[in-house]
Amino acid sequence: MPGSGSGPVNLNRFRKQKARAEQKARADQNAVKFGRTKAEKQLDRAKADKAARDLDGKKRDGKTQE
């Protein structure tokens, strides 16, 4: 009977759907465990930039005196 919903069932679709859900759950757990907020990343980047600027400011001229 058409429209009765008793047609063939694609089990691969359900298997893949379950695998995607498990991967998303694992990704969410890793994000909580290892992830950093945007503010933390910006702070680290700013500290690295300042360290590089400070180091550049203390460099001597490129000419070596022998």
FIVEX-165011 format. One record per atom (N, C-alpha, C): z, x, y; residue in three letters. Coordinates in steps of 0.2 Angstrom, whole numbers, plus 2048, in hexadecimal, padded with zeros to 3 digits. Each point is the difference from the previous one (the first is absolute). Layout:
N
ZXYALA ...
END
This chain:
66
8008047FAMET 8007FC806MET 800804806MET 7FB800805PRO 800804806PRO 8067FE804PRO 803805803GLY 8057FF805GLY 8077FF7FDGLY 8018007F9SER 8067FF7FDSER 805806800SER 7FD806802GLY 803806800GLY 8028047FAGLY 7FD7FD7FASER 8018037FASER 7FA8057FESER 7FE804805GLY 7FA8047FEGLY 8038077FEGLY 7FC8057FFPRO 8028067FEPRO 805804805PRO 8048037FEVAL 805804804VAL 7FF807800VAL 7FF803806ASN 7FF807801ASN 807804800ASN 8028037FALEU 806803800LEU 800807804LEU 7FA803801ASN 800806804ASN 8027FF807ASN 7FF7FA802ARG 8027FF807ARG 8077FF801ARG 8037FD7FBPHE 808800800PHE 8038067FFPHE 7FD8047FCARG 8038077FEARG 7FF804807ARG 7FB800803LYS 7FF804806LYS 8047FE806LYS 8017F9800GLN 8047FD805GLN 8078037FFGLN 8038007FALYS 8078027FFLYS 800808801LYS 7FB8047FFALA 800807801ALA 801801808ALA 7FC7FC803ARG 800801808ARG 8077FE803ARG 8037FB7FDALA 8067FE802ALA 8068057FFALA 7FF8037FAGLU 8058067FEGLU 7FF806805GLU 7F9802801GLN 7FF805804GLN 8027FF807GLN 8007FA803LYS 8027FE807LYS 808801800LYS 8037FE7FBALA 8078007FFALA 803807800ALA 7FC8057FCARG 802807800ARG 7FE803807ARG 7FB7FE803ALA 7FE803807ALA 8067FE805ALA 8027FA800ASP 8057FD804ASP 8078047FFASP 8018027FAGLN 8068047FEGLN 800807803GLN 7FA8037FFASN 7FF807802ASN 800800808ASN 7FD7FB803ALA 8007FF808ALA 808800802ALA 8047FD7FDVAL 807800802VAL 8038067FEVAL 7FF8037FBLYS 8038067FDLYS 7FD806804LYS 7FA801801PHE 7FD806803PHE 7FD7FF807PHE 7FF7FA802GLY 7FC7FF806GLY 805801806GLY 7FC802806ARG 803801806ARG 7FE7FB805ARG 8047FE805THR 7FD7FC805THR 7FC803805THR 7FC7FC804LYS 7FB803805LYS 804805805LYS 8067FD802ALA 804804805ALA 8028077FDALA 8028007FAGLU 8028067FCGLU 7FA805800GLU 7FA7FE7FFLYS 7FA8047FFLYS 7FE803807LYS 8017FB805GLN 7FE802807GLN 805806803GLN 8077FF7FELEU 805805802LEU 7FE8067FDLEU 7FF8017F9ASP 7FE8067FDASP 7FA803803ASP 7FB7FC802ARG 7FA803803ARG 801803807ARG 8047FC803ALA 802803807ALA 804806800ALA 8058017FBLYS 8048067FFLYS 7FB8067FELYS 7FB7FE7FCALA 7FB8067FEALA 7FC802805ALA 7FE7FB805ASP 7FC802805ASP 804804805ASP 8067FE801LYS 804804805LYS 8028077FDLYS 8018017FAALA 8018067FDALA 7F9804801ALA 7FB7FD7FFALA 7F9804801ALA 7FF802807ALA 8027FC805ARG 7FF801807ARG 805806802ARG 8068007FEASP 805805801ASP 7FE8067FDASP 7FD8017FALEU 7FE8067FELEU 7FA802804LEU 7FB7FC802ASP 7FB802804ASP 802803806ASP 8057FD803GLY 803803807GLY 8038077FFGLY 8028027FALYS 8038067FFLYS 7FC8057FELYS 7F97FF7FFLYS 7FB8057FDLYS 7FF805806LYS 7FE8067FEARG 7FE805804ARG 7F97FF801ARG 7FD804805ASP 7F9800801ASP 7FD8037F9ASP 7F97FE800GLY 7FC8027FAGLY 7FF8077FFGLY 801804806LYS 7FE807800LYS 8068047FDLYS 7FF8047FCTHR 8058047FDTHR 800807803THR 806803802GLN 800806804GLN 8028057FAGLN 7FC805800GLU 8018067FBGLU 801806804GLU 
END
